[in-house]
Amino acid sequence: MAQAILLDSKLRLTFVAGLNDKGEPMFKVKTFGNIKSEASSEQLYQFSTAFENLCADQLVSIQRNDSFNIIN
């Protein structure tokens, strides 16, 4: 039976950094690596909102990206 082994976990925050000449939003992304596998969604959300308070830009997206190695 195949198994999934967690290789890496990253937290990706997307911010609106302003508007371009056409009035469309421009986005800025900040990625944090080495996220602990035990970190809950609530913990990541709390960190993300605290980090937003340190930034001048508005947080619009919080994503957790887990990478797995599938083996047999």
CORDA-V912921 format. One line per field, one symbol per residue. ss: DSSP state (A for helix, B for strand, O for the rest). A space follows every 10 residues. Layout:
ss->???
This chain:
ss->OOBBBBBBBB BBBBBBBBBO OOOOBBBBBB BBOOOOOOOO AAAAAAAAAA AAAAOOOBBB BBBBBBBBBB BO
